[in-house]
Amino acid sequence: MKEKSKNAARTRREKENSEFYELAKLLPLPSAITSQLDKASIIRLTTSYLKMRIVFPEGLGESWGHVSRTRSLDGVSQELGSHLLQTLDGFIFVVAPDGKIMYISETASVHLGLSQVELTGNSIYEYIHPADHDEMTAVLTAHQPYHSHFVQEYEMERSFFLRMKCVLAKRNAGLTCGGYKVIHCSGYLKIRQYSLDMSPFDGCYQNVGLVAVGHSLPPSAVTEIKLHSNMFMFRASLDMKLIFLDSRVADLTGYEPQDLIEKTLYHHVHSCDSFHLRCAHHLLLVKGQVTTKYYRFLAKQGGWVWVQSYATIVHNSRSSRPHCIVSVNYSDDSKGLLLVVVVVVVVVVVLVVCSCCCCCCCCCVGSMLLFLCSSCCCCCCCCVVVVVVLVVCCCCVGDVLLLLCSCSCVGGVLLLCSCCCVVVVVVIVVVVV
């Protein structure tokens, strides 16, 4: 009897191990990884994968049991997805409403030192700072929407900062504090409506998962970042009173560094953006690093410069207390040039209208059509040259008043050209008659 029991137990274990081995081969992981997984890890990863199939039934490939006829295209798609993950300066992760990590890309190991297999299926609360647990719970909480029409699914944007556990070596980890690294997470909360049997409008909305991308913030040392022409750096006290600014601030804002020293940053920020800057300042003091939204910085000659800041708390090397704030600031010239583009488009439209009017007048005198068209073309070319010169001047000086003056000059040139064309038409008509 004992021998039969031992044989039965051995057979059961062999069948169990065989089933686990077959189950591990079905996981979307390299065979070198699945062959080394224990039973608990196989169950954990399989459960996470099944949850992902429910949340994204079409986002992970074909349906169950479907035999793909375009395997070459599937291979191209997988290879493209792998390249995109490598190119992305961050990692993608999906979190269930209970905080379990359903999926995280392998690129997380580059930023945190934690592998994909280790993180998948575990609670995200095990890898974030205890002081950030409440914030993570708030991010995963979905409120009942107020839609006037029936919506099956919708998404809620999320942007937040988490201090996540980092086990990388000190030389590769960047800026860490107490073994935690600040990660900027941005994504959306996926909400789906589950209808009841009585009526499709009696259903309830349920959070099915958070999809986000995590980015490491730039390092604090200015020597590690190459400052381009649209960037400048400043050092400030903990209350945002400026202590030092590099010389590039003069090219972007018109202020010399000595004009801004001992003044608070809030004095030069647009009033509508001060609230967002204050929230970012609070996060900076709590978590040590932050990326601000774009805000408007007052220029010396008038107008505003759009700026985004990557700020970091620098600690005293002796006492380990917060010492000052170092911020690398990026100026977005595209927002300022948008007005220039609009003005150029308006001017071109006016030129086309004037040319059409002149051509209509020329059609009345068929014998002189070629002469008038050439005259109009010359006038239009002159106007275009004037517009280009004025726009270049506006871009170099960066002053809104100069832009307005330029528009006035262009209007005067257009009016003069139109008058000349009308006079020429009248003279020719008189001569012909």
VENQUICOR-V937732 format. One record per backbone hydrogen bond with DSSP energy under -0.5 kcal/mol. NH is the residue of the N-H (numbers start at 0). CO is the residue of the C=O. If there is no record, write none. Layout:
nh->NH co->CO
nh->NH co->CO
//
This chain:
nh->4 co->0
nh->5 co->1
nh->6 co->2
nh->7 co->3
nh->8 co->4
nh->9 co->5
nh->10 co->6
nh->11 co->7
nh->12 co->8
nh->13 co->9
nh->14 co->10
nh->15 co->11
nh->16 co->12
nh->17 co->13
nh->18 co->14
nh->19 co->15
nh->20 co->16
nh->21 co->17
nh->22 co->18
nh->23 co->19
nh->24 co->20
nh->25 co->21
nh->25 co->22
nh->26 co->22
nh->26 co->23
nh->28 co->26
nh->32 co->29
nh->33 co->29
nh->34 co->30
nh->35 co->32
nh->36 co->33
nh->41 co->37
nh->42 co->38
nh->43 co->39
nh->44 co->40
nh->45 co->41
nh->46 co->42
nh->47 co->43
nh->48 co->44
nh->49 co->45
nh->50 co->46
nh->51 co->47
nh->52 co->48
nh->53 co->49
nh->54 co->50
nh->55 co->51
nh->56 co->53
nh->59 co->55
nh->65 co->62
nh->67 co->65
nh->73 co->69
nh->74 co->70
nh->75 co->71
nh->76 co->72
nh->77 co->73
nh->78 co->74
nh->79 co->75
nh->80 co->76
nh->81 co->77
nh->82 co->78
nh->83 co->79
nh->84 co->80
nh->85 co->81
nh->86 co->82
nh->87 co->83
nh->89 co->87
nh->90 co->213
nh->92 co->211
nh->93 co->102
nh->94 co->209
nh->95 co->99
nh->98 co->95
nh->100 co->121
nh->101 co->93
nh->101 co->99
nh->102 co->93
nh->104 co->91
nh->107 co->104
nh->108 co->105
nh->109 co->106
nh->110 co->106
nh->111 co->107
nh->112 co->107
nh->112 co->108
nh->118 co->114
nh->119 co->115
nh->120 co->100
nh->121 co->118
nh->123 co->98
nh->125 co->122
nh->126 co->123
nh->128 co->162
nh->131 co->128
nh->132 co->129
nh->135 co->131
nh->136 co->132
nh->137 co->133
nh->138 co->134
nh->139 co->135
nh->140 co->137
nh->153 co->190
nh->155 co->188
nh->157 co->186
nh->159 co->184
nh->161 co->182
nh->163 co->161
nh->163 co->180
nh->164 co->126
nh->165 co->178
nh->166 co->111
nh->171 co->168
nh->172 co->168
nh->173 co->169
nh->175 co->173
nh->176 co->179
nh->179 co->176
nh->180 co->163
nh->182 co->161
nh->183 co->214
nh->184 co->159
nh->184 co->182
nh->185 co->212
nh->186 co->157
nh->187 co->210
nh->188 co->155
nh->189 co->187
nh->189 co->208
nh->190 co->153
nh->190 co->188
nh->191 co->205
nh->192 co->151
nh->193 co->203
nh->194 co->192
nh->195 co->198
nh->201 co->198
nh->202 co->199
nh->203 co->193
nh->205 co->191
nh->207 co->189
nh->208 co->189
nh->209 co->94
nh->210 co->187
nh->211 co->92
nh->211 co->209
nh->212 co->185
nh->213 co->90
nh->214 co->183
nh->216 co->181
nh->223 co->220
nh->224 co->221
nh->226 co->224
nh->227 co->225
nh->230 co->227
nh->231 co->328
nh->233 co->326
nh->234 co->243
nh->235 co->324
nh->236 co->240
nh->239 co->236
nh->241 co->239
nh->241 co->262
nh->242 co->234
nh->243 co->234
nh->245 co->232
nh->248 co->245
nh->249 co->246
nh->250 co->246
nh->251 co->247
nh->252 co->248
nh->253 co->248
nh->253 co->249
nh->254 co->248
nh->258 co->255
nh->259 co->255
nh->259 co->256
nh->260 co->256
nh->261 co->241
nh->262 co->259
nh->264 co->239
nh->266 co->263
nh->267 co->264
nh->268 co->265
nh->269 co->295
nh->272 co->269
nh->273 co->269
nh->273 co->270
nh->276 co->272
nh->277 co->273
nh->278 co->274
nh->279 co->275
nh->280 co->276
nh->281 co->277
nh->282 co->278
nh->283 co->279
nh->284 co->280
nh->285 co->281
nh->286 co->282
nh->287 co->282
nh->287 co->283
nh->289 co->310
nh->291 co->308
nh->294 co->306
nh->296 co->294
nh->296 co->304
nh->297 co->267
nh->298 co->302
nh->299 co->252
nh->301 co->298
nh->304 co->296
nh->306 co->294
nh->307 co->329
nh->309 co->327
nh->310 co->289
nh->310 co->308
nh->311 co->325
nh->312 co->287
nh->313 co->323
nh->315 co->320
nh->319 co->315
nh->322 co->313
nh->323 co->313
nh->324 co->235
nh->325 co->311
nh->326 co->233
nh->327 co->309
nh->328 co->231
nh->328 co->326
nh->329 co->307
nh->330 co->229
nh->331 co->305
nh->331 co->329
nh->332 co->330
nh->334 co->331
nh->335 co->331
nh->336 co->332
nh->337 co->333
nh->338 co->335
nh->339 co->335
nh->340 co->336
nh->341 co->337
nh->342 co->338
nh->343 co->339
nh->344 co->340
nh->345 co->341
nh->346 co->342
nh->347 co->343
nh->348 co->344
nh->349 co->345
nh->350 co->346
nh->351 co->347
nh->352 co->348
nh->353 co->349
nh->354 co->350
nh->355 co->351
nh->356 co->352
nh->357 co->353
nh->358 co->354
nh->359 co->355
nh->360 co->356
nh->361 co->357
nh->362 co->358
nh->363 co->359
nh->363 co->360
nh->364 co->361
nh->365 co->363
nh->367 co->364
nh->368 co->365
nh->371 co->367
nh->372 co->368
nh->373 co->369
nh->374 co->370
nh->375 co->371
nh->376 co->372
nh->377 co->373
nh->378 co->374
nh->379 co->375
nh->380 co->376
nh->381 co->377
nh->382 co->378
nh->383 co->379
nh->384 co->380
nh->385 co->381
nh->386 co->382
nh->387 co->383
nh->388 co->384
nh->389 co->385
nh->390 co->386
nh->391 co->387
nh->392 co->388
nh->393 co->389
nh->394 co->390
nh->395 co->391
nh->396 co->392
nh->397 co->393
nh->402 co->398
nh->403 co->399
nh->404 co->400
nh->405 co->401
nh->406 co->402
nh->407 co->403
nh->408 co->404
nh->409 co->405
nh->410 co->406
nh->411 co->407
nh->412 co->408
nh->413 co->409
nh->414 co->410
nh->415 co->411
nh->416 co->412
nh->417 co->413
nh->418 co->414
nh->419 co->415
nh->420 co->416
nh->421 co->417
nh->422 co->418
nh->423 co->419
nh->424 co->420
nh->425 co->421
nh->426 co->422
nh->427 co->423
nh->428 co->424
nh->429 co->425
nh->430 co->426
nh->431 co->427
nh->432 co->428
//
